[in-house]
Amino acid sequence: MQSGAETPPKRRKRKPKFGDTRQLFALLREHLASGAASLADIARLVSDGLLADAAVIYVARPGELLELAATQGLNVNAVGHTRLRAGEGIIGMVAASGDILNLADAQNHPRYVYRAEIGEEAMASMLAVPVKRAGRTLGVIAVMSREARVYSPMEVEALATVSMLLAEILAKAGATDMGEEGFSDTLPRRYAGHVLSAGIARGQILPYGAPPPIGRLLTDDPDAEIKRLNVAVDAANKGLDKLFSANMPGGATSRDVLEAYRMVTQSSGWLTQIREAIEDGLTAETAVDKVARNLRERMRRIADPYLRERLADIEDMVGRLMVALGGMAPKPERADGYILLVRRLGPADLLDWHARGIAGVAIEEASASGHAAILARALGIPALQVDRGAVETAQEGDPAILDAEGATLILRPEPAVTEVYDRALEARTMRAVALAAYRDRPTITKDGTEIQLMLNVGLALELDQLERTGADGIGLYRTEIAALAAGGIPDVAGQAAEYGRVLDRANGKKVQFRTLDLGADKLLPGEAGAGEENPAMGWRSLRVGLDRPAILRRQLRALLLGAQGRKLSIMFPMVATVEEFRAARDLLEAETARIRPAPEELEVGTMLEVPALLFQLPGLLAEADFISVGTNDLMQFLFAADRGTPELVDRYDTLSAPVLELLEKLVTACQEAGVALSVCGEAAGRPLDALAFAALGIVCLSMSGNAILPVKAVLVEADLNALRPVLRELRRAGAAGGSIREPLAAWAREHNLAV
């Protein structure tokens, strides 16, 4: 150690050049090819290549332990003797968290643990990188220097690349000693989250998006690897052409999404970085994975939601390139019964997986109001947003329970837990059989009140729910969902064809088309957000349509053409003033004057989501043919509570005095004006809420398909005449604003209503 006194000046001269990454990878490749490479050799090569004073390699051992397996520049007698628990010290913390630590003053870090036998007293800085394979931590590699400094991004990238290589060596050479899959490969794991689409699924995990293990990391023929990359890019683009033209709603209108994906793959910056990594001696697969990881890390630090959503594009294209390079298996043709586990998921990909038969989906980065969640509810797929770490931890085939009611994902559940859920699933199956008996029954309460139960849908493929549920019609057709899935707004002919198909499939049942509700979390590819602090209350929905009347007029023209003379019902979203409604209706009337045949009957209504409309009811009721209360947005605006904020999910309730009083006054005003009123949204699909709404006089409810039969089963068994005085008394007792949910549920259970 004393002889190193002259070393720092020499290394300071070389430091601006950094170690020769290409030479380091070439030496590693040479040693591996000889078959004589040891962990000690790798530690020496890394220490020299990164101009460090020391290097250590720890490997995972049974019992959540890390054992020092090799070192360069420290006491070799500690090899095989020094052990750390997962989470102990800096090395243990890196192993437990899976994060890279780059510390200029490691010994003063609060988690630093001193081990005298190693001899690292003179070392100041440390760069520690987890060694991971298929989401499992197999060890840690670290370099140290006497000089207090932060390692450069190039040094971090180089050591991260070495860790990828080391992962393959450890997995092949040390499986017997350290356990075949690293830490905690058989222990149950629970991940909390938030429900996106209710339901329970039990099956095997299918993780998608975790970096796949790469068999060959280094190359001595960069030119050949670049040719492979170019062929893979071409194959990936051709595959996208085939996927979007064959499977995606909208057919040719999906070109915008396709081009958005191509922008990612063909970006000069993206491909240049990959080619540079290949020229450093990495294989095409390793280079793609390395550059993708760097991009992910940078984009996760970006606050803009639109730019963060582009992560899905990157990860999708990484997967496609890996498939084309032969480094990753393609999506299975069938995934029946599997629980899909992903970081992010867009509506197009969700449709793709749904067609392959998944039983449920857990997503690390998602919100209940996002369009992927809305689509999951419409398709009846149990979906859960789970805490980060699940994708890295799970392996394909792990048994799992997706509880998208209790908001929990359980990996490798204990047998007793599985038995409990099996009984719950059996009970749900029996309940589903019992509910099926209500499908063809009219929704008439015991006191003789007839209620319409309508569907909320967004794609023509969902219209089979009309027959499956016995719904009375479509109370909300979300016209933007097909555009989001296809990647762009179709032209007039494309939209008219879609709307015509919807009316054909409805076969005479009423369909209420909502005009495009874009903005907030629903952005088309290439349509960046405006950077609004509160996008849900910003430039969205009808506001966009009125500011860009050409878009709205094209859609209205398409609706009129698609109707082909049949009855047509159109409603406008996010209306805040009567003037806005009147302006939108004027555009519709202008288009109606041009189209032949004109609709047999044309109804024009509005969503009531903005509380300001409640103070303009006389003027609104004189203009509108019907009103549909959008409970999702109305609740967040009424209580100033962002519905995407987990801490506020249960803070405010539709069954509370302010909401019930609002609805009661609205019912009275609509009845006096002869204007039809419905409630549309998540609340309408909850049996207890639906029961209260019916008692207030709301006789049309619109909800997702999986809610129709449970709501009908409660309503047909209920006596609203008996409920109304109870509801009045409960409201008086909760007049201070509190929820009446619990006492109302108790009353319902006493009367054998399955709420």
N, C-alpha and C positions, 0 to 999 in steps of 0.2 A: 504493500500500500504506500510505503514511503517513496518507492521508486517512481511513483506516479507524479511526483512534484513537478517534473518538467513537462508532463503531458498536457495540462491545460493550455499553455501558450500555443503549442502545436495545434491543438484542436480548435482554439479560437480562430486560428488562421483558416482552417478548413470549414468552420461552422457555417459561413454564408453559403457554401456549396451544398451543405447537407450531405449525408451519406449517399452514395450512388445507389438509388433504389434498383435500377436495372441490374447492377452488379450483384447486389444482395440477392435478388431473386434468381439470378443465374447461378450463384454459388449454392443456394438452397436446392435448386433443381439438380445441380451436379451431385450434391451429396445424397439426395433422395434416389437419384438414378443408380448410384453405386450400391444401394441397399445397405450401406453401413452407417447411415445417419442415426445419431442418437439425440436425445433431448439436450444433452450437454453440448453437442455440436451446434444445435439450433440456437441455444442460448449464447454461445460464443459468436456465431455469425451475426445474430441480431445485435449484440452489444457492439461489435465492431462496425456493422453496417450503419447503425444509427448513432455512432460516435458517443456511446454511453459508457459510463464507468462500471456498470454492473447490469446484469440481467438475471431474472429468476423465472422459473416455470413451476407452477403449482398444479397438481392434478387432483380431481375429485376422488374421494374414497367413500366407501359405505359409511352411513351414519352422519351425513351432512358434514364431512370433514374435507379439508384441503391439505395435501401433503407436498412439501417442497421436493420436487423431482429432479431439478437441475438448476445450476447457477453458474454464472461467469462473473468473476470479480469479487465474489463474497466467499464465505467459508464453505468449501465443498463437504466438510464433515457434517454439516447440518442436513445434507440431502438424505431423505428417508427418515429423518428424526423430527424435524420441525413440522408441526401440524397446527392448523387453525380451524376453528369452527366456521361454518357459513355465517357471515355477518360479523365475524370477529376481525378487527383490524381493517386496514384499507383493502388488503387482498380479499378478505372475507366479505367485505361490503360490496366489492365489485362482483364477486361471484353471486351473491344473493340478489343484487339489484339488476345485474346484466348491463350496467352502465359503464362507460369508460370514465376513468378519473385521471385528470391531468393537473398535477399539483406541483407548484414551485417550491413549497415548504411542507413536505409530507410529514415531517416529524412533529410539527405543531398542529396537525389536523386533529380534531377531537376524537376521531376513531383510530388514531395511530396506536399500535400495540408494539412495545419493544420486546424483542427476543434476542438476548445477548449472544446466543450461539451462532447467529447468522452473520454478525459482524457488519451491520449496515449503518453503524453510528455516523460514519463520515458522509453518508449520502443525504443530500438535501431534497432534490426534486425526484418525482416519480411519475411515470406514465404507466397505468395499469389497464389492461384490456381483457375482458372475459373471453374465454375460448368456448364457443357455442357451436352446436351442431343440431339442426332440426329443432331449435328451440330449447335444447338442453345445455346447461352449463357443465362443461367437462373439465374446466380448469381456469387458470388465469396466467397470463404472461405479462411481465412488467420489466421496464428498464429504469435505471436510476443514474443520477449524476450528482457529483459533489457540488456543482454549481447550481445555485437557486435560479431556476428558469422554468418558463412554461414551454412545453414542447410544441413545435410548429404544426400546423395542419398537415403538412406533408409527412412529418414523422408519425403523427397519429394515424394517418391513412396507411402508412407502410406497416406499422405494428398491427393494425386491424387486419390487413391482408395476411400477414404472417400467422395471426391467430386462426384465420380460416384454414390455412394449411395445417396448422398444428391440430386443429379439431379432427381432421381426417386421420392424422397419425395416431392420436390418442384413441379414437374410436376403433381403429383396426388393431392397435398393439396392446391396449390396456384394458380391454373389456372385462377380463376375469377379475382383475384387482379392483377396478373402480366402479363396477356395476355397469351394465350394458348401456344405460341411458343417462348417466349423470345423476344429479340431485333429484330426490323426491319423485322418482318415476312411477311409484305405485301409490303414493299417498293421496287421499281425497283432497280436493281443492274446491273451495267455494268462491264464487265471484258475484258480488252484489251488483245491482244495476237498476235500470228503470224500464218499465214495461212499454214496449212499442206496439205490440199486437198480442192480445190476451190468448192464453192457451197453455197446454202442457205437452211436452214431447219427451219421449225416452228413446234413446238410440245411441249409435256410435258417432263420435266426433269426426267431422271432415274439416280440418283446418285448411284455410286457403289464404295465402298472403304472407305466411312466415317464410323467411329466406330458406330455400331448399338446400340440402347438402350438395356440394359440387364435387364430383369424382376427380377431376383433373384441374388443378389450379394454375399451374405454370406451363409455359410453352417455350420452345427454342425456335419456333417458326412463326413470328408475329404476322408475316404476310399472309400465311395460310389462315390464321385466325381472323384477320380482317376480312378476308374473302368469305369466311363462314358467317361473320357478322352481317355482311351485305346481303348474303343469301337469306339469312334469318329475317332481316328487316323486310325484304321483299315478300317472304312467305307470310309474315305476320300481317302485312297490309292486305294481301290477297285473302287471308283468313277472315279479316274484318269485313271485307267486301261480301264474302259468302255469308257470314253470320248475320249481318244487318239486312241484307236483301232477302234472306230466307226466313228469318225468325222474328225480326223486330216489327212491332206494329208501325204502320205508316209506310212500309216499303221504301220507295225511292226517297221519301222525305227524311230518312235517317242520314242523309249525306252530311249534314252539319255535324252530327256527332262523330261520324267516321273521320271527317276532316279534323275535328278537335283532337281525336286520338292520334291522327297522323302528325299533327303539329308537335306532339310530344316526341314521337319516335323519329321524326325527320328533322327535329330542331338541330341546327348546326352545333349549338353548344353541347347538347346531350350526346350526340354522336362523336363529336370531337373529343370529349372527355373519355368516352369509351375507347376510342382508337388510341388515345395517348396511353391509357392504362394497358392496352394490349401491347403497344410498343415497349412498355416497361418490362414485359415478360409474362403478363397474365393471359390466361386463356380467355376466349370471348365470353364464356359464361361467368368467369370470375370478374371480368371487367364490367359487365352489365350489372352484376350484383353490387359491386363496389360503388359504382357511380349512382345507382339507384338508392343505396343506403345514404349516401351523402345528400342527395336531393331530398330525401324524406326528412332527414334531420333539419335541413335548412327550412323546408316548407312548414314543418311543425311549429317553427318559431314565428311564422307570419300570422298576424292577427286577422287579415282579411279573409272572410269565409269563402269567397269565390276562389281565391288562390289556393286555400287549403283543400277545397274540393278537387283541385287538379291532381292531388295525391292519388285519387282513385284512378285517374288516367294513367299516371306513372306506374302504379302497381299492376294495373291491368296489362300494360304493354311490357313490363318486365316479365310477367308470367308468359305472355305470348312469345316474346323473344326466347325465353328459356325453353319453351316447348319446341320452337323451331330449331334451336341449337341442340336439342336432344338432352338438355340438362334438367328437364322437368317434365313429368308426365302431363298430358293434356287433361282437361276436365273429363271426368268419367261420363260415359254416355248416359248412365243412370246413377242416381244417388238416392234411391228409394230408402226412406227410413233414417237417413243420416241427418245429423244436426250440423248445419254449416256454421263455421266459426271464422269470422273475417274482421279485418280492421275497419274497412269502409265498404259500402255497398250502394250502388246507384240503382235506379228503377229498372234499367235495361238488364243489368246483371241479375237482379232479383227475379225478373221474368224468366231469364235463361235457366237459373237454378230451380225455379218452381217447375219448369217443364221437365227437369231431370228427376223430380220426385222428392226433394228434401222435405223432412218432417218439421223442421224449425230452423231458426237462424239467430245467432248471437253476434252482435256487432259492437266493436269497441268504440267507434266514433259515430254516433247517430243521435238524432233527437226525435221525440214523439211526434213533433209537428212536421218533420221532414217528409219529402214525397216518397222515400223508400218505406218509411213507417206507414204512411197512408196506404200505399200499395199492398204492404204486408197484411194490413187489416182487411183490405178489400178482398184479398185472395184467401183469407182465413189461415195464414201461416203464423204460428206462434213466433214472436220475435222479441228479443230482449237486447237493450243496450247494456253491455257489461263493462266493468272496470278494466283498465288496461292491464295487460300481462297474460290474459287468457290465451291469446294466439301464440305467444312464445312458449307457454307451458304445455299446451295440449299436443298430443300426437294423434295421427289418424288411427281410428279404431278404438280410442279410449271410450269406455262406456260413460254416458253422461245423461243428466236430466236437465232439461230446459224448463224451468218453472216461470213462465211468462205471466204469472198471476202473483206469485210470491216474490217476483223480481230477483231470482237467483239462478245461477248456472252452477251445477254441481258436476265436477269432473271426478271420475272414478268413485262413485258413491258407495258407501258401506252397504252391505246386503240388507240391513234393517231399514235403511232409508229407501232403498229400491223397492222393498216390499210395501212400504207405506204408499209410495207413489203408484205402484201397480194397482193397489186397491183403489186409489183415487181415480186412476185412469179407467178402471173397470166401472166405477160408479158413474163417471162421465159418459162412458159408452152407453150404459143403461139409460142415462138421462137423455142422450141424443136419440135413442130409440123412442123414448116416451114423447119427446118433443116432435118427432116426425109425424105423430098422429094429429098434430095441430095444423099441418101444412095446408090442407084443403078446407079448413074451417074458416068461416068469415070471422073477423075480429069484432065481435059484438059482446059487450060486457053483460053481466047478469041483469043489470037494470035496463038493458036494451040500447045502450049507446053504441053506435057503429063508429069504428075508428079505422082509418086508413094507415097501413104500415107500408112505407116506401123504402126503396133501396138507395144508398149512396154508392155510386160506381164511377170509374174513370176510364175503363177500357171496354171495348166491345166484347172481349173474351170473358168478361165478368157477367154478361147478361144471362148466362145459363142459371144464375142465381134466382132469376125471376120464377123459373119453374121449380127449382130446388126448394125455395123457401115459401112459395105461394104469396110473394109480395104483391101489392096492389099496383105497383108501377115504380118508376124511377123518380125519386124526389130531388135528387141531385146528381146530374151527370157532369163530372169535372172535366171540362174539355181540355184543360192544360196537361192532364196526365199523359195522354197519348203524345202530345208535343214534347214533353219532357223525356218520355221513353224513347221517342224517335230521334230526338236531338234537334228539333227545329219545328217551327210552325209550318204545316203544309200549305200549299197554295190553295186557292178557292176550290178547285176541282177535287183535290185530295181531302180537304175538310168536308166538302159536301158529300163525298162518297162515304166517309166515316159516319156522318150524322144520319145519312140514309140507311146505312146498315143497322145503326142503333134503333131507329124507328121500325125497321123491318123486324128485328129480333124482338122488340117489345110487343109486336103483334096486337096493336090497338090499345095497349095499356099506356097510361100517361107517362111522358118523359119531360122533365124540367131540365133544360140545358142551361148551365151556368157559363157565362162568357169567361174568357181566359182570366185566370186568377194567378198571374205571374208576379214575381217580385218577392221580397223577404227571403225565405229559404228556397224558393222555387225559381232558379235561374237557368236559362238555356245556355248550352255551351257557347262561349264567345260573348256572352252578355254579362259583363262584369257588374257587380253591385256598385252602388253610388257612394259607398263608404258611409252610409247613414248610421247614426248612433242607435236608432230604434227602427230597423228596417220593417218590422211588422206594422208600424204606424207611419211608414214612409211612402215612397213612390211605388205603388203596387196596385194590382187588380184594375178596377175601373179607372183609376187615376191615370194609369198607363194608357188605357184605351182611349180616354178623352184627350190626352196630350198627343197621342199618335192615332188619330182617327182613321187613318188608312188601314191599320191593323184591325181595329174594331169593325170597320165597315166590311172588310173582306170576310171576317168571321160571320157577321150577321147575314151577308149575302149567301155564304155557304150554308148557313142554317136554313134559310128560306129555300134555297135550291134543293137541299137534302130532303126537305119536307115533302116536296113534290105534290103540293096541294093538300097535304094532310094537316091535322091539327098540330099546332106548334106552340110550345111554351118556353119562354126565354126569361132568365133572371140575371140581374146584374149584381156583382159582388162589391163589397167595400164602399157602399154608397153612404156619403156623409151628409149630403144636403138634398133637398127636393130638386134644386136646380141641376145637380149632377144627374139625378135620375131622369129628369125631363130632357136634358141634353142627349143622354144615351138613347132614350126612346125616340127622339127626333131623328137620330141617325138611323134607327131601325125603320121608322116610317118612310124615310127617304129611300132606303133599299127596297122596302116592300112595294113601293110604287113602281119599281123597275122590274120586278120578278113576276113571271107568269109560269105556271098557275100560282096565284096567291094562296096562302094557307086557308083551309076551310075555316079555321078559327085560330086567332093569334092572341095568346095571353102573354102579358109582360109584367114581370114582378121584380122584386128586389130581395136580396139578403138583408136582414137587419142584424148588423154586426157592430155598427158604430152607435154608441149611446145617444149622440146628438140627434139622430132620427126620431127618437122617442119624443122630442120636444117639437117635432114638425109633423105629427101624425095627421092632423086634419088635411094639410096640403098633400102629404104622401098618399093618404087613403083616397084622395080624389083623383090621383094619377095612376096608382098601381092596381093591377088586377089581383095580385096575391102578394103575401109577405112570407118569407121563410126565415125564421130566427136561427142564425148561425151561432150556436152556443159556444163553440171553441173560441172564436175571436171576441164575441160579446163579453164573455167572462173575463178575458184578460184586459179588455179595455175598461170594463165596468169597475174592476178592482185594482187597476194599474198593476197587474201581476203577469209578467211574461210567462206564458205557458211552457216555454222551453227551459225555465229555471227549476231545477230539481227541488230546491229548498221551498218553492212556492206551490208545488204540485197539490198538496193536501191542505193548503192554508185557507182557501176559499171554496165554497160549495154552492152548487146550483140549487140545492134544497135548503136555502137560507132566506131570511125575510126579504132582503133587497131584490133577489132574483124572482121569487115567487110573487111579490107585489108587482114588479115590473110586468111579468107575464100575465097576471090577472087583469091589469089595466089594459094591456094590449089586446087580450081576448075580447073584452067589452067593447073597445073602440072598433075592432075589426067586425064584430057581429053587428054593431049599429050601422057600419058603413057597407056591410054586405061584401067584405073583402075576405078571401080565403086566407087562413093562417096555418102555418105548420112550424114545427120545431125540427131543426136539422143539426146533427152533430153528435159528438160522443155521448152527451147526456141523454139524448133521445134513445140510444141503444142500451141504456142501463135500466133494467126492469123497474126498479124502485122509482127512479126519476120519471120514467114513462108513465107510471101509475099516478104520480102526483100531477104531471102535466094533463093527463086525461081528466082528472078530477077538477082541474081548473077550467076545463072546457076546450082544450086543444085536442082536436079529433084527427089530426094528421101528423104523423111522426115519420122522419126519414133517418135511416141508420145503415150501418154496414150489414152485409148479408148474414154474418154469423150471429147477429143480435136479433134478427126478425123473430125466430121461433121462441126463444126465451121470453121476449117481450110479449108476444101473442099469448103464450101459455099463462102469463100472469093476468093480462087484461081480460081474457075470456072468463076467468074464474073470479074476477073482482066485481063487487057491487059498489059502484061509484056513489050511489045515494047514501050508502052506509059510511063511505070514506069521507065525504065532503065535510060533515060537521067535525069529524076527528081532525081533519086537516086544518080547519079553521081554528080549532082549539090549540093545536100544536103551534100554529103560526103566531097566535097571541102569546103563547108561552115563550116563543123564541123571537119576540118582536125586537129585542135588542140587537138582532143581527146574527144570532147563532144558528147553527145548522139544526134542522129537525130530522136529519137522516136516521139517527139511532132510534128515537121513539117511533118514527114512521115504520122502520123496518121491524120493530118489535110488534107493532099492530098487524103488519102484513103476515108475519110468521104465525101470530095467533089465529089468523084466518086462513092458514094453510096456503099462502101465496109464496111461491118459490122465488123470492127476490134475492 
